């Protein structure tokens, strides 16, 4: 296998790099690279810049507004954006519900929703997990009853990321109690402005409002917002989860964080000696760097399969496991690199322009919050324990 980029790919990298240099706002990049808090407007600013260029949906087919890039070009683009400090593009619309609508939605749904996802007019969130139905998602209880031209939805979703900003939510709902649990689930698209929807914040360990509970009380949803067939939603959910787990690998962002870790480790510690000079610490950095290189190659293989219209298989679970573990390892090593300066944590320090009294250097302030936030990565998108079960079943037949 030739792991070197071709001259054409190197030229493409330079094109992407020039565009980012010319169009990514410096203040926005600085907030990302310094671990500061990002607003909805921050995310949408970069989204709309890419939309105007025609680069917002690299993984989409050309007929729906995609770029036509191959797997390597997509990888280069993601890598350059992450390295430059561009905000991540919210995946819920572009990388999660959009592929489902393309594959299983009808023409009217494609014509209405896909352009608004591309432009950023619609911000989406995901309605999968429920209290008691997380890893065992098929046991979900949110109910949708057909009444004429509408479904009446009652129930609760939880851990709903950024639902406070969302215009729409894609939901798994129970439309039948007959047969196996998986056979009575449907996939609904629900307007978050519908009467009867309540969003309640969940404040995380780092003090941030990133996730929510979403309650549905007699919410009327037009029947034409059903994707595909009734009671076939589990098939669509598995299709979506394959795309989600591929995205969770976050190779580009991890490469950026690895660079940040090395920069922190090169700074002088309290005793005047940079931690990078410690052989055992260098070994830890080398280990996570090797794992990240292996993850990158696996990620390219999965992206290539998607371009050939093949649904991600057990490789998506491998990406999810290793990608999330690497993200956690990087956050832990950053904490180790600054020692006791990482212990005090003030959420206010994540605001751009914060003028409070820092404990240690400015770059230390966000590290504890980042560490807390990364605890979730091995749980969301299907816990790593569940992913190992999937791998054993699909590869080993156990």
C-alpha positions as CSV (number, residue, x, y, z in Angstrom):
1,X,0.0,0.0,0.0
2,X,1.4,3.4,-1.0
3,X,0.8,5.8,1.9
4,X,2.3,8.8,0.2
5,X,0.0,11.5,-1.3
6,X,0.2,12.0,-5.0
7,X,1.2,15.3,-6.6
8,X,-2.4,16.0,-7.4
9,X,-3.4,15.4,-3.8
10,X,-0.7,17.6,-2.6
11,X,-1.9,20.3,-4.9
12,X,-5.4,19.8,-3.6
13,X,-4.1,20.3,0.0
14,X,-2.5,23.6,-1.0
15,X,-5.8,24.7,-2.5
16,X,-7.7,23.9,0.6
17,X,-5.0,25.5,2.8
18,X,-5.1,28.8,0.8
19,X,-8.9,28.9,1.0
20,X,-8.9,28.4,4.8
21,X,-6.1,31.0,5.2
22,X,-8.2,33.5,3.2
23,X,-11.6,32.8,4.7
24,X,-11.5,31.4,8.2
25,X,-11.9,34.4,10.6
26,X,-8.8,34.7,12.8
27,X,-10.8,35.3,16.0
28,X,-12.9,32.2,15.3
29,X,-9.8,30.1,14.8
30,X,-8.2,31.5,17.9
31,X,-11.3,30.5,20.0
32,X,-11.1,26.9,18.7
33,X,-7.3,26.5,19.1
34,X,-7.5,27.9,22.7
35,X,-10.4,25.7,23.7
36,X,-12.8,28.6,24.2
37,X,-16.6,28.3,24.2
38,X,-18.2,28.5,20.8
39,X,-21.7,29.9,20.2
40,X,-24.3,28.8,17.6
41,X,-23.3,31.8,15.5
42,X,-19.7,30.7,15.5
43,X,-20.6,27.3,14.1
44,X,-22.9,28.8,11.5
45,X,-20.4,31.4,10.4
46,X,-18.0,28.7,9.2
47,X,-20.8,26.5,7.9
48,X,-22.0,29.4,5.6
49,X,-18.5,30.2,4.4
50,X,-18.1,26.6,3.2
51,X,-21.7,26.6,1.8
52,X,-20.9,29.6,-0.4
53,X,-17.8,27.9,-1.6
54,X,-19.7,24.7,-2.3
55,X,-17.6,22.7,0.1
56,X,-20.0,22.1,3.0
57,X,-20.9,18.5,2.1
58,X,-17.8,16.6,0.9
59,X,-19.4,13.2,1.6
60,X,-22.7,13.9,-0.3
61,X,-23.3,12.7,-3.8
62,X,-22.9,15.4,-6.5
63,X,-26.5,15.2,-7.4
64,X,-27.5,16.4,-4.0
65,X,-24.9,19.2,-3.7
66,X,-21.8,17.3,-2.8
67,X,-18.3,18.1,-4.0
68,X,-17.4,14.9,-5.9
69,X,-14.2,14.5,-3.9
70,X,-12.7,11.1,-3.4
71,X,-11.9,9.6,0.0
72,X,-8.4,11.0,0.2
73,X,-9.6,14.5,-0.7
74,X,-12.2,14.4,2.0
75,X,-9.6,13.3,4.5
76,X,-7.2,16.1,3.5
77,X,-10.0,18.7,3.8
78,X,-11.0,17.5,7.2
79,X,-7.4,17.4,8.3
80,X,-6.6,20.9,7.1
81,X,-9.8,22.4,8.6
82,X,-9.0,20.8,12.0
83,X,-5.4,21.9,11.9
84,X,-6.3,25.5,11.1
85,X,-8.7,25.7,14.0
86,X,-12.0,25.7,12.1
87,X,-15.1,24.9,14.1
88,X,-16.4,21.4,13.6
89,X,-19.4,21.2,11.2
90,X,-22.4,19.9,13.2
91,X,-22.9,16.3,12.1
92,X,-26.6,15.9,12.9
93,X,-27.9,17.3,9.7
94,X,-25.1,16.9,7.2
95,X,-23.6,13.5,8.2
96,X,-26.4,11.8,10.0
97,X,-30.0,12.5,9.0
98,X,-29.1,13.7,5.4
99,X,-27.7,10.3,4.3
100,X,-30.9,8.6,5.7
101,X,-33.1,11.0,3.7
102,X,-31.1,10.4,0.6
103,X,-31.2,6.7,0.9
104,X,-34.7,6.1,2.3
105,X,-36.7,9.4,2.0
106,X,-39.1,10.3,-0.8
107,X,-38.5,13.0,-3.4
108,X,-40.5,15.6,-1.5
109,X,-38.5,15.1,1.6
110,X,-35.2,15.3,-0.3
111,X,-36.3,18.5,-2.1
112,X,-37.4,20.2,1.1
113,X,-34.9,19.2,3.7
114,X,-31.6,18.7,1.9
115,X,-31.2,22.2,0.6
116,X,-31.9,23.6,4.1
117,X,-29.4,21.3,5.6
118,X,-26.8,22.4,3.1
119,X,-27.4,26.1,3.7
120,X,-27.5,25.9,7.5
121,X,-31.1,27.1,7.6
122,X,-32.1,24.0,9.6
123,X,-30.1,23.0,12.6
124,X,-30.8,19.4,13.6
125,X,-30.5,17.3,16.7
126,X,-30.9,13.6,17.3
127,X,-33.7,11.9,19.3
128,X,-32.5,8.4,20.0
129,X,-31.6,7.8,23.6
130,X,-34.2,7.7,26.4
131,X,-34.1,7.2,30.1
132,X,-33.5,3.4,30.3
133,X,-32.9,3.1,26.6
134,X,-29.4,4.1,25.7
135,X,-27.2,1.2,24.7
136,X,-30.4,-1.0,24.6
137,X,-31.9,1.5,22.1
138,X,-34.5,-1.0,20.8
139,X,-36.3,-0.8,24.1
140,X,-37.3,2.8,23.5
141,X,-40.8,3.8,24.6
142,X,-41.5,7.2,23.0
143,X,-44.8,6.5,21.3
144,X,-46.2,7.7,17.9
145,X,-49.9,6.9,17.2
146,X,-51.3,7.4,13.7
147,X,-54.4,9.6,13.7
148,X,-55.5,10.4,10.2
149,X,-52.8,12.6,8.5
150,X,-50.8,13.0,11.7
151,X,-48.8,11.0,14.3
152,X,-49.4,12.0,17.9
153,X,-46.0,11.7,19.7
154,X,-45.6,11.2,23.5
155,X,-42.5,10.4,25.4
156,X,-39.0,11.6,26.3
157,X,-35.5,11.7,24.8
158,X,-32.4,12.4,26.7
159,X,-28.7,13.3,26.1
160,X,-29.9,15.4,23.2
161,X,-26.9,17.4,22.0
162,X,-27.5,21.1,21.4
163,X,-31.3,20.6,21.2
164,X,-31.5,24.2,22.6
165,X,-30.4,25.4,19.2
166,X,-32.3,22.9,17.0
167,X,-34.9,23.7,14.4
168,X,-35.7,20.0,13.8
169,X,-35.1,16.6,15.5
170,X,-35.0,13.2,13.9
171,X,-36.6,10.7,16.2
172,X,-36.9,7.0,16.7
173,X,-40.5,6.3,17.9
174,X,-42.5,3.2,18.7
175,X,-45.4,2.7,16.3
176,X,-46.1,-1.0,17.1
177,X,-45.7,-3.2,20.1
178,X,-46.1,-6.5,18.2
179,X,-43.2,-8.8,17.4
180,X,-39.6,-8.1,18.3
181,X,-38.8,-4.7,19.7
182,X,-36.8,-3.7,16.6
183,X,-39.8,-4.4,14.4
184,X,-42.1,-1.7,15.9
185,X,-39.8,1.4,15.5
186,X,-40.2,4.2,12.9
187,X,-38.1,7.2,11.9
188,X,-39.9,10.6,12.2
189,X,-38.7,14.1,11.4
190,X,-40.2,16.6,13.9
191,X,-40.3,20.4,13.9
192,X,-38.9,21.6,17.2
193,X,-41.3,24.5,17.2
194,X,-44.3,22.1,17.4
195,X,-46.6,22.7,20.4
196,X,-46.0,20.2,23.1
197,X,-42.2,20.0,22.9
198,X,-40.2,21.0,26.0
199,X,-36.4,21.2,26.1
200,X,-34.8,21.0,29.5
201,X,-31.0,21.5,29.9
202,X,-28.7,19.0,31.4
203,X,-25.5,20.6,32.9
204,X,-22.4,18.5,32.5
205,X,-19.4,17.9,34.7
206,X,-17.6,20.8,33.0
207,X,-20.5,23.2,33.8
208,X,-21.5,23.4,30.1
209,X,-25.0,23.2,28.7
210,X,-24.4,20.9,25.7
211,X,-27.0,18.2,26.2
212,X,-30.7,18.2,27.1
213,X,-33.9,16.3,27.8
214,X,-36.6,16.7,25.2
215,X,-40.2,16.0,26.2
216,X,-43.1,15.3,23.8
217,X,-46.7,15.8,25.0
218,X,-49.3,15.1,22.3
219,X,-47.1,16.5,19.6
220,X,-48.8,16.5,16.2
221,X,-46.4,15.4,13.4
222,X,-47.5,15.3,9.8
223,X,-47.5,11.7,8.5
224,X,-45.5,12.8,5.5
225,X,-42.6,13.4,7.9
226,X,-42.2,9.6,8.2
227,X,-39.0,8.5,6.5
228,X,-39.4,5.3,4.6
229,X,-41.9,2.7,5.8
230,X,-43.6,2.5,9.2
231,X,-42.0,0.0,11.6
232,X,-38.8,-0.1,9.5
233,X,-37.0,2.6,11.4
234,X,-34.5,0.2,13.0
235,X,-33.0,-0.4,9.6
236,X,-32.6,3.3,9.0
237,X,-31.2,3.8,12.5
238,X,-28.5,1.2,12.0
239,X,-27.6,2.9,8.7
240,X,-27.3,6.3,10.4
241,X,-25.3,4.9,13.3
242,X,-22.7,3.6,10.9
243,X,-22.1,7.2,9.6
244,X,-22.2,8.6,13.2
245,X,-19.5,6.2,14.4
246,X,-17.3,7.0,11.4
247,X,-17.5,10.7,12.3
248,X,-16.7,10.1,16.0
249,X,-13.3,8.9,15.0
250,X,-12.4,12.6,14.5
251,X,-8.9,11.9,13.1
252,X,-8.3,15.5,12.0
253,X,-9.2,17.0,15.4
254,X,-7.1,14.4,17.2
255,X,-4.1,15.2,15.1
256,X,-4.6,18.9,16.0
257,X,-4.8,18.0,19.7
258,X,-1.7,15.8,19.4
259,X,0.2,18.9,18.1
260,X,-1.2,20.9,21.0
261,X,-0.1,18.3,23.5
262,X,3.4,18.4,22.1
263,X,3.5,22.2,22.3
264,X,2.3,22.1,26.0
265,X,4.9,19.4,26.9
266,X,7.7,21.5,25.4
267,X,6.9,24.4,27.8
268,X,8.9,24.7,31.0
269,X,7.4,23.1,34.1
270,X,7.7,24.4,37.7
271,X,11.1,22.9,38.0
272,X,12.2,24.5,34.8
273,X,12.4,21.2,32.8
274,X,10.0,20.6,29.9
275,X,8.1,17.4,30.3
276,X,8.9,16.4,26.7
277,X,12.4,15.7,28.1
278,X,11.0,12.9,30.3
279,X,11.5,9.6,28.5
280,X,8.4,7.9,30.0
281,X,6.2,10.8,29.0
282,X,7.6,10.8,25.4
283,X,6.8,7.1,25.2
284,X,3.2,7.9,26.1
285,X,3.0,10.5,23.3
286,X,4.6,8.1,20.9
287,X,2.1,5.4,21.7
288,X,-0.9,7.6,21.1
289,X,0.6,8.9,17.9
290,X,1.1,5.4,16.6
291,X,-2.5,4.5,17.4
292,X,-3.7,7.7,15.7
293,X,-1.7,6.8,12.5
294,X,-3.4,3.3,12.4
295,X,-6.8,4.9,13.0
296,X,-6.2,7.3,10.1
297,X,-5.6,4.4,7.7
298,X,-8.7,2.6,8.9
299,X,-10.7,5.8,8.5
300,X,-9.6,6.1,4.9
301,X,-10.7,2.5,4.2
302,X,-14.1,3.2,5.6
303,X,-14.5,6.5,3.7
304,X,-13.6,4.7,0.5
305,X,-16.3,2.1,1.2
306,X,-18.9,4.8,1.6
307,X,-17.9,6.3,-1.7
308,X,-18.6,2.9,-3.3
309,X,-22.1,3.0,-1.8
310,X,-21.2,0.4,0.8
311,X,-22.6,0.8,4.3
312,X,-19.9,1.0,7.0
313,X,-19.5,-2.4,8.6
314,X,-17.6,-3.5,11.8
315,X,-14.9,-1.0,10.8
316,X,-17.2,1.8,11.9
317,X,-17.2,0.2,15.4
318,X,-13.5,-0.1,15.4
319,X,-13.2,3.6,14.5
320,X,-15.6,4.6,17.2
321,X,-13.7,2.6,19.9
322,X,-10.1,3.7,19.0
323,X,-11.1,7.2,18.0
324,X,-12.8,7.9,21.4
325,X,-10.0,6.2,23.4
326,X,-7.4,8.3,21.6
327,X,-9.4,11.5,22.3
328,X,-9.5,10.6,26.0
329,X,-5.8,9.7,26.1
330,X,-4.8,13.1,24.6
331,X,-6.9,15.0,27.1
332,X,-5.3,13.0,30.0
333,X,-1.8,13.6,28.7
334,X,-2.5,17.4,28.5
335,X,-3.6,17.3,32.1
336,X,-0.4,15.4,33.1
337,X,1.7,17.9,31.1
338,X,0.6,20.9,33.2
339,X,0.4,19.0,36.5
340,X,-1.4,20.8,39.4
341,X,-2.2,23.8,37.2
342,X,-4.9,21.7,35.5
343,X,-6.8,21.1,38.7
344,X,-8.5,24.4,39.2
345,X,-11.3,24.9,36.7
346,X,-13.4,28.0,36.0
347,X,-16.1,27.7,33.3
348,X,-15.9,31.5,32.8
349,X,-12.3,31.0,31.5
350,X,-13.8,29.5,28.3
351,X,-15.4,32.8,27.3
352,X,-13.4,34.7,24.7
353,X,-11.8,37.8,26.3
354,X,-12.0,36.5,29.8
355,X,-9.9,38.8,32.1
356,X,-10.0,36.8,35.4
357,X,-7.0,35.8,37.4
358,X,-5.6,32.6,35.8
359,X,-4.1,29.7,37.8
360,X,-1.0,28.9,35.8
361,X,-0.6,29.9,32.2
362,X,-3.7,30.9,30.1
363,X,-3.5,27.6,28.1
364,X,-4.1,25.6,31.3
365,X,-7.5,27.1,32.0
366,X,-9.6,24.9,29.6
367,X,-7.8,21.6,30.1
368,X,-9.8,20.3,33.0
369,X,-13.1,21.1,31.3
370,X,-11.9,19.4,28.1
371,X,-10.8,16.3,30.1
372,X,-14.3,16.1,31.8
373,X,-16.0,16.5,28.4
374,X,-14.0,13.7,26.8
375,X,-15.3,11.2,29.4
376,X,-18.4,11.0,27.3
377,X,-16.8,9.9,24.0
378,X,-16.6,6.2,24.9
379,X,-20.4,6.2,25.8
380,X,-22.2,8.2,23.1
381,X,-22.9,6.8,19.7
382,X,-23.1,3.4,21.3
383,X,-20.8,2.6,24.2
384,X,-17.5,1.0,23.5
385,X,-18.6,-2.2,25.2
386,X,-21.5,-2.4,22.8
387,X,-19.2,-1.8,19.9
388,X,-17.0,-4.7,21.0
389,X,-20.1,-6.9,21.0
390,X,-20.9,-5.8,17.4
391,X,-17.3,-6.6,16.3
392,X,-17.4,-10.0,17.8
393,X,-20.7,-10.8,16.1
394,X,-19.9,-9.4,12.7
395,X,-16.3,-10.6,12.4
396,X,-16.0,-13.6,14.7
397,X,-19.6,-14.8,14.6
398,X,-19.8,-15.0,18.4
